[in-house]
Amino acid sequence: MVLPVVAIVGRPNVGKSTLFNRIIKERLAIVEDEPGVTRDRNYAQAEWMGHNFDLIDTGGITWEDGKIEEEIRAQAEIAIDEADVIVMLCSVVNGVTDLDERVAQLLYRTKKPIILAINKADNPELRAEVYDFYSLGLGDPIPVSGSHGTGIGDLLDKIVSKFPRELDKKDKDTISFSVIGRPNVGKSSIVNKLLGEKRVIVANQEGTTRDAIDTPFIGKDGTKFRLIDTAGIRRRGKVYEKTEKYSVMRALSAIDRSDVALLVLDASTGIREQDKHVAGYAHDAGRGLIIVVNKWDIPKKDSGSGKDFEQVIRQEFQYLDYAPILFVSAKTGQRLDQIPEIVKEVYKNENQRIQSSVLNDLLLEASKLVPTPLVKGKRLRVYYMTQVKTNPPTFVVFVNDPELMHFSYQRFLVNQLRENFNFEGTPIKIIPRKRK
């Protein structure tokens, strides 16, 4: 089923992310006592009394001059457009402010169900001040405390009562792919070009995208995708701020819930150590991987530039020899239209199953090509191979002694699988197991 969408909006520093985390029952949004920490929309699924819904946390709406402030407001307006129900959150501590009134005026025009929640109402004295918010003209204000959980049940009861009754059916055939990379390589620009609208904030400032943003879209051939834009990942030793640490956690979580990861490199700066760390996260998670070289419009090139850069990539990322490489430009749109098709192909490859009989024919041929290793006078004997998992393709090989299965022979078997079947874009796992 298509889930109803609930957006939490309001001016900065009223506790939107705290309320978001309280509703979804985990620390997903970044929360700090610093206005403007939540810059992009943040999506998650939530549940209340058997009702599932998508929840959106938004950046604080302001009308200050400045590019970031303007884009935060634009992002909040997109969230409002997407929502079936809008929760306007205010803070009882500050009373009704001019900014609250401007946000309320923005919401009047939506003609959508709006629920007014007043946060930080932690004691009876503060709850008595809630009635001042009737002046906003948005109906009965509901006192809540995102930090302590007070009033959350009443708020959720009100939210689910406003859900549309009939929702379209939605199948589960959706391919999720994340856009990962170190900061400032152009991930958000690629996302915006792919989606055809400014869904993620783009600014010439490292670390602008701090949360992972999920956006569903449909490809030209009707394939359903879910695109996850992640915060730039820095090396652990370089992560100083609490905000930055949570961003890394969110990016790693985004990789975990992806089917395929797009590793974005910067052609103008070349490969850095951080790129290798980011790639390692996706590889270790067993996700399908595509290497996307962005800003290909910047370097001066000749007929051999692409092959030369590809050789450098293969040298620096030897363990990613299975990953296809695509040279793109988010600025000009060069080759970006190829990304969905390559993602779909990698997804198909990582989810294919090979019959055990075919695998054992491959084992027989492999044993003729390369004898099994001899370790301390004892030879490895390989009896049987079967596939036990997809995404990534995982194969159990039954042997006389798993200790005799050297890494080099595992690598040989992986290469045989790649030569005989199309596993481009996906890692392959081999698990040796003693035959009982």
Secondary structure as UniProt FT lines:
FT   STRAND          5..9
FT   TURN            12..13
FT   HELIX           16..24
FT   TURN            35..36
FT   STRAND          42..48
FT   TURN            49..50
FT   STRAND          51..57
FT   HELIX           67..82
FT   STRAND          85..91
FT   TURN            92..94
FT   HELIX           98..108
FT   TURN            109..110
FT   STRAND          114..119
FT   HELIX           124..128
FT   HELIX           129..136
FT   STRAND          142..143
FT   TURN            146..148
FT   TURN            150..151
FT   HELIX           152..161
FT   STRAND          174..180
FT   TURN            183..184
FT   HELIX           187..195
FT   TURN            206..207
FT   STRAND          213..218
FT   TURN            220..221
FT   STRAND          224..229
FT   HELIX           236..238
FT   HELIX           242..256
FT   STRAND          260..266
FT   TURN            267..269
FT   HELIX           273..284
FT   TURN            285..286
FT   STRAND          288..294
FT   TURN            296..297
FT   TURN            303..304
FT   HELIX           305..316
FT   HELIX           318..320
FT   TURN            321..322
FT   STRAND          325..327
FT   TURN            330..333
FT   HELIX           336..338
FT   HELIX           339..350
FT   HELIX           356..369
FT   STRAND          374..375
FT   TURN            376..377
FT   STRAND          378..379
FT   STRAND          382..389
FT   TURN            390..393
FT   STRAND          394..399
FT   HELIX           402..404
FT   HELIX           407..420
FT   TURN            424..425
FT   STRAND          429..434
//
